Amino acid sequence: MSNVERDPVSTSCTRGPEATEPALHRVEILTPRDVPLGGPRSMSVRRTLPQRARSFVGAWCFADHYGPDDVARRGGMDLPPHPHTGLQTVTWLFDGEVEHRDSLGSHAYVRPGELNLMTGGRGICHSEVSTARTTVLRGVQLWVALPNEHREAERDFQRYVPSPTHKDGAEIRVFLGSLLQAVSPVHTFTPLLGAELILEPGASLTLGVDATFEHGLLVDEGDIELNGTALSPAQLGFLRPGTGSLTLRNTSPARARAVLLGGPPFEEEIVMWWNFIGRSHDDIVRARRDWEEQSERFGAVEGYAGERLPAPELPNATLAPRRNPPSS
């Protein structure tokens, strides 16, 4: 998914200072902001990452949560060809179907329970359009920052359909990394965890996790307690490294659903603007120029009925660093 804000926020992301001992086990609650994707009938998303309170969960650096969106009323998703650099995109749907095309030549239909991961290292472009079969659209779009040594990786597109694992009234689909006995074969450039969790009413689930990871639980529907902290739909509960188990409890009268993200702290500073990730202001300037000049760096999407998405204007200032605030 593209960031189509007309005035995208420039973000230089770093880990920020180390936590004090009490903060290690405290669940930080991140609340998203609403971002329209353009046009009077367009869908809007709830953006949880990045924000002032936190830039990363491991190498996860961008999280959009959308739906349930009534396609008949809103018009669904129609994102023209747009570029990416320095990242991997992860698309995970709960409802609906999206047609994906990219400059690698990939043509795929994204459906619930199916991972689609695209690598745009040096440069790639793609389009995303909800299909005519879709009446309700709901899901998450996530970005993973590539480490410096791989930030110009070749274009790639991977698909994977994880089998569900069941435990204590929960259904778990691990699409990246490993959890319980489930292991995803999908290649990433840093260790990651990505899983969908569906909890029946009243279910309580304890998961053993890697204590060296940061973890974030993004709630889609229902009310979930994470290690005793209540989370509502669209909120993300964040835990620093040092926690070896997560206990989730569905306090709703109906089922609850969430996405669990994790990874070791990302040690590098990145500059993120629009759909580009770089290491400096100049990296972003070059990427924007190459896209506007229709450079071969990004290739072209075949089969999309429409024009590609132009880049917004850069701000009249150097893209400046922004750090996570200290933990209290």
C-alpha positions in Angstrom: 0.0 0.0 0.0 1.2 3.5 -0.7 1.4 6.4 1.6 -0.7 8.9 -0.5 -0.7 11.8 1.9 -0.3 15.1 0.0 2.1 16.3 2.7 3.7 13.2 4.1 5.6 13.5 7.3 9.3 13.1 7.0 10.6 10.7 9.6 14.1 9.8 10.7 13.7 6.8 12.9 16.0 5.5 15.6 15.6 3.2 18.6 15.8 5.9 21.2 17.3 5.5 24.7 17.4 2.2 26.7 14.5 1.5 29.0 14.7 1.5 32.8 13.8 -1.8 34.5 10.1 -1.0 35.2 9.6 0.0 31.6 10.9 -3.3 30.3 7.7 -5.2 31.3 5.2 -2.3 30.9 2.8 -2.4 27.9 2.9 0.9 26.0 -0.4 1.7 24.3 -0.1 3.3 20.8 -3.2 4.9 19.4 -3.4 5.4 15.6 -4.3 8.5 13.5 -6.7 8.4 10.7 -5.2 8.9 7.2 -7.4 9.3 4.1 -6.0 7.7 0.9 -7.3 10.4 -1.3 -10.6 11.4 -3.0 -14.1 12.0 -1.5 -15.1 8.3 -1.7 -11.7 6.8 -0.9 -11.0 4.5 2.0 -9.1 5.7 5.0 -6.6 3.9 7.2 -5.6 3.9 10.8 -1.8 4.5 11.0 -0.1 3.1 14.1 3.5 3.3 13.0 5.4 5.5 12.7 4.4 8.0 15.4 6.0 10.2 18.0 5.8 7.6 20.7 7.5 4.9 18.7 9.1 4.4 15.3 9.8 0.6 15.2 8.7 -2.7 16.5 11.8 -4.7 15.6 12.3 -3.8 11.9 8.6 -3.2 11.5 8.4 0.5 10.7 5.0 1.1 9.2 1.5 -0.2 10.1 -1.8 0.7 8.5 -5.0 -0.9 9.6 -8.1 -0.5 7.6 -11.7 -1.6 7.4 -14.3 -3.0 7.7 -14.8 -0.8 4.6 -18.0 -1.0 2.7 -16.8 -1.1 -0.9 -20.2 -0.2 -2.4 -20.2 3.0 -0.4 -16.5 3.9 -0.3 -15.3 2.6 -3.6 -12.7 0.2 -2.1 -9.0 0.3 -2.8 -7.6 1.7 -6.0 -3.9 2.5 -5.6 -2.1 3.4 -8.9 1.4 2.2 -9.6 3.6 3.8 -6.9 7.3 3.2 -5.9 9.1 1.8 -2.9 12.8 1.7 -1.8 14.6 0.2 1.1 11.8 -1.9 2.5 9.6 -5.0 2.3 5.8 -4.7 2.2 3.6 -7.2 3.9 -0.1 -7.4 3.0 -2.4 -9.4 5.2 -6.2 -9.3 4.7 -9.0 -10.3 7.0 -11.9 -9.7 4.5 -12.0 -9.0 0.7 -9.6 -9.5 -2.2 -7.0 -7.2 -3.7 -5.4 -7.5 -7.1 -1.6 -6.9 -7.0 0.6 -6.1 -10.0 4.3 -5.1 -9.8 7.3 -4.2 -11.9 8.8 -7.6 -11.3 6.0 -9.0 -13.4 4.1 -10.5 -10.5 0.3 -10.6 -10.8 -1.5 -12.0 -7.8 -4.8 -11.9 -5.9 -4.4 -11.2 -2.2 -6.9 -13.0 -0.1 -7.6 -13.5 3.7 -5.1 -15.8 5.3 -2.5 -15.5 2.5 0.7 -13.6 3.0 2.0 -11.4 0.1 5.5 -10.0 0.7 7.2 -7.7 -1.8 10.8 -6.6 -1.6 11.6 -3.1 -2.9 15.3 -2.7 -2.1 16.9 -0.5 -4.8 13.4 0.1 -6.3 10.1 -1.5 -7.3 6.6 -0.2 -8.1 3.2 -1.9 -7.8 -0.5 -1.3 -7.9 -3.3 -2.5 -5.6 -7.0 -2.7 -6.5 -9.8 -4.3 -4.7 -11.7 -6.7 -7.0 -15.3 -6.7 -8.1 -15.9 -9.7 -5.9 -15.1 -7.6 -2.8 -18.0 -6.2 -0.8 -16.1 -5.6 2.5 -12.4 -4.8 2.7 -10.4 -5.2 5.9 -6.7 -5.9 6.7 -3.3 -4.5 7.5 -0.5 -3.2 5.4 2.9 -3.4 7.0 6.5 -2.3 6.1 9.8 -3.8 7.2 12.9 -1.6 7.0 15.8 -3.4 5.2 19.2 -3.3 7.0 21.8 -1.2 5.4 23.7 -4.1 3.9 20.6 -5.3 2.1 18.8 -2.0 1.4 19.4 -2.3 -2.3 18.3 -5.9 -2.5 16.8 -7.1 -5.8 13.1 -7.0 -6.4 11.2 -10.0 -5.1 7.7 -11.2 -4.5 6.8 -14.1 -2.2 3.4 -15.7 -1.3 2.7 -18.1 1.6 -0.5 -19.6 3.0 0.2 -20.6 6.6 -1.8 -23.5 8.2 -3.6 -22.6 11.4 -2.4 -23.8 14.8 -4.8 -24.2 17.7 -4.2 -23.6 21.4 -6.4 -22.8 24.3 -9.3 -21.4 22.3 -7.2 -19.5 19.9 -6.4 -20.0 16.2 -2.9 -18.8 15.1 -1.5 -18.3 11.7 2.2 -17.6 11.6 3.1 -15.8 8.4 6.6 -14.7 9.3 9.1 -16.2 11.7 8.2 -18.8 14.2 5.7 -19.2 17.1 4.7 -22.4 19.0 5.6 -25.2 16.5 4.8 -23.1 13.4 7.6 -21.9 11.2 7.2 -19.6 8.1 9.6 -20.4 5.2 9.4 -16.8 3.9 12.7 -15.0 3.6 13.3 -11.8 5.5 16.6 -9.8 6.0 16.2 -9.5 9.8 14.6 -11.9 12.3 10.9 -11.2 12.5 7.6 -12.5 13.9 4.3 -11.9 12.2 1.1 -13.8 13.2 -2.7 -13.5 13.1 -4.4 -14.5 16.4 -8.1 -15.2 16.7 -9.4 -15.8 20.2 -12.8 -17.2 21.1 -14.9 -15.3 23.7 -13.2 -15.6 27.1 -10.2 -17.4 25.8 -6.9 -16.9 27.6 -3.7 -17.8 25.8 0.0 -17.7 27.0 2.7 -17.8 24.3 6.4 -18.3 24.8 8.3 -15.7 22.8 11.8 -14.7 22.1 12.9 -12.5 25.0 15.4 -10.6 22.8 12.5 -9.3 20.6 10.4 -6.2 20.8 6.7 -7.2 20.4 3.6 -5.3 19.3 0.0 -6.5 19.4 -2.3 -4.7 16.9 -6.0 -5.3 17.7 -8.3 -5.7 14.8 -11.6 -6.5 16.6 -12.7 -7.2 20.1 -11.1 -6.2 23.4 -7.9 -8.0 24.4 -5.8 -7.9 27.5 -2.1 -8.1 26.8 -0.2 -9.1 30.0 -3.0 -7.5 32.0 -3.2 -4.3 30.0 -6.5 -3.7 28.2 -6.4 -2.9 24.4 -9.2 -1.8 22.2 -9.6 -2.2 18.5 -7.0 -0.3 16.4 -4.7 0.1 19.4 -1.2 -1.4 19.5 0.3 -2.7 22.7 4.1 -2.6 22.7 6.5 -4.5 24.9 10.3 -4.0 25.0 12.8 -6.9 25.0 13.0 -8.8 28.3 9.6 -10.5 28.2 9.7 -14.2 27.5 5.9 -14.8 27.5 2.8 -13.0 26.4 -0.6 -13.7 27.9 -3.6 -12.6 25.8 -7.2 -12.7 27.1 -10.3 -12.0 25.1 -12.6 -9.9 27.3 -15.2 -9.5 24.6 -18.5 -11.4 24.3 -17.6 -12.3 20.7 -14.3 -13.4 19.1 -11.3 -11.1 19.0 -8.6 -10.8 16.4 -5.1 -9.3 16.5 -1.8 -9.3 14.6 1.3 -10.0 16.6 4.5 -8.4 15.4 8.1 -8.8 16.7 11.8 -8.6 16.1 15.0 -7.7 17.7 15.5 -3.9 18.1 16.5 -2.3 14.8 19.8 -0.6 15.5 20.0 1.6 12.4 18.7 5.1 11.8 16.5 5.4 8.7 14.9 8.4 6.9 11.4 7.6 5.7 9.3 9.9 3.5 6.3 9.1 1.3 7.0 5.5 0.1 10.8 5.7 0.3 13.2 4.5 3.0 16.8 5.8 2.9 19.6 6.7 5.2 19.8 10.4 4.3 17.9 13.3 2.9 19.9 12.9 -0.3 18.7 9.3 -0.7 15.1 10.4 -0.6 15.8 13.3 -3.1 17.4 10.8 -5.5 14.5 8.3 -5.2 11.9 10.9 -5.8 13.8 12.3 -8.8 14.2 8.8 -10.3 10.5 8.1 -9.9 9.4 11.4 -11.5 11.8 10.9 -14.4 10.4 7.3 -14.9 13.8 5.8 -14.3 14.4 2.1 -14.9 15.2 1.9 -11.2 11.6 1.2 -10.5 10.5 -0.5 -13.7 6.8 -0.3 -14.8 3.6 -2.0 -13.9 1.8 -3.7 -16.8 -2.0 -4.1 -16.9 -3.1 -1.3 -14.6 -5.9 0.8 -16.2 -4.7 4.3 -15.3 -1.8 6.6 -14.7 0.9 6.1 -12.2 0.9 8.0 -8.9 3.0 11.2 -8.9 5.3 11.9 -6.0 4.3 14.8 -3.7 6.6 17.8 -3.4 9.5 17.5 -0.9 9.4 19.9 2.1 11.5 23.1 1.9 13.9 21.7 4.5 16.3 18.9 5.1 14.6 15.8 6.3 15.5 15.9 10.0 16.0 13.1 12.5 13.3 12.3 15.0 13.9 10.1 18.0 11.7 8.0 20.2 11.1 9.8 23.5 12.7 8.4 26.7 10.7 5.9 28.7 9.6 7.0 32.2 
